[in-house]
Amino acid sequence: MRPGAIYPMGTAGKFDALRNHGLRFARTFTNDRSGATAIEYSLLLSLIAVACILSFQMLGGASSGSWGGTANKVGNAMSTTK
């Protein structure tokens, strides 16, 4: 089998161009920092969300006691006026 029998002549140049395009893509992909910025913003947003959830849980426990006391007082006041 002769060397050019599998691939027609001139395909070596196309393979080189494809390889160069892949290398160029790899270089631009590794130098692109816009994805890193998006990841940083998403991490900040997730930390803020976790902080909000934790604070709501802490404040919710404390405020439920005071709302429960208020509800009991209102219920007692309504039952004594009948």
Secondary structure, DSSP 8 states (H G I E B T S, - for coil): --TTTTS-TTHHHHHHHHHHHHHHHHHHHHH--HHHHHHHHHHHHHHHHHHHHHHHHHHHHHHHHHHHHHHHHHHHHHHH--
